[in-house]
């Protein structure tokens, strides 16, 4: 029992050394900011932002299939009737390189 409390004390003392982990750094940079604030690389062709409609039922860079309905305010994949299907797929290739952990 004494050994466990000693290890916890060492970990707690080590975490306050002044260097932040990646998660702590992210929390500090995001905390208090708006949800709608831009946080990184933004590509319009990979995003869905209102108003959704382009021309008619089309959204640029997106393929709408099945029973999907697009309006200025919402995208509905199916109505509340059984046995319907709908989908929306991005047709642009994503060439952004993501760092692997």
N, C-alpha and C positions, 0 to 999 in steps of 0.2 A: 504494500500500500504506500509506503514511504517513497519507493522508487517512482511510482506513477505520478505522485504529486511533484516530485523533483523534475521529471521530464516536462510536465505541463508548465512549471515555472520557467524552465529554460526556453521553451517555445514561446511563451508569452514575452519574455525578456528579449528574445531575438527578433520578434516581429516589430518591436518598437524602435528598431535601430535607425529609422529614418528613411530606409529605402522601401518604396511601395511596390507591391506586386502589380502585375498587369491588370488584374480585376479591380484592385483598389484605385489604381490610377484612372481606369475607365469610369468608375463610380464618381470620383471627384470631378472629372471633366463633364459628366452628364448631369450630375445632381443640380437641381434648381433651374435647368434649362427647359424650354418648351418642347413638347413632344413633336412639334412640327418643324423644329429647327434642323437645318441641314447638318448631317454628321458624316461626311465622307464623300466618296466619289459617286456622283449622281449621273445616271444615264436615262434620259427621258424614254428611250425605246424599250427599257426594261421595267418601267414604272407605270402604275395605274393611279392617276391623280384626277380628281374631279375638275371640270366636267368630263365625263367619260366619253361621250359621243364625238365621233369625228364627222363623217358624212353618213346619214341614214343609221343603220345598225352597226356600222363599222367603227373600230377603234384602230388608229394607226399602229402598226407593229404587232397586232394581236389577231388571232384567228378564233372566231366565235363559232361554236358548234352546238348542235342539238337544239334543245328547248330554251337556250339561254336568251335573256332579254337584257338589253343595254339601254339605259336612260341617262340623262345628265347627272342624276343623283345616285344611281345604284346600278350594280350588275347582279342580276339574279340568274343563277345557273339553272334552276328549275322552279316551277310554281309548286304550290302545296298539294298537287295531285300526284297520286302514286304512279309508278312505272314511267317516269320521265327521266331523261338524262340530258346533261348539258356540260359544256366545258369551255374554257378559255385558255388558249396556249399562246405563248410568246413565239413569234416567228423569227426573231433576230438571234444570231449567234452571240453568245456571251463570251467575249475574249478577255475579260478582266481576270488577271491572275490573282488567286487568293493564296495568302501565305499559309502553309501547313504547320501545325504545331510540332 
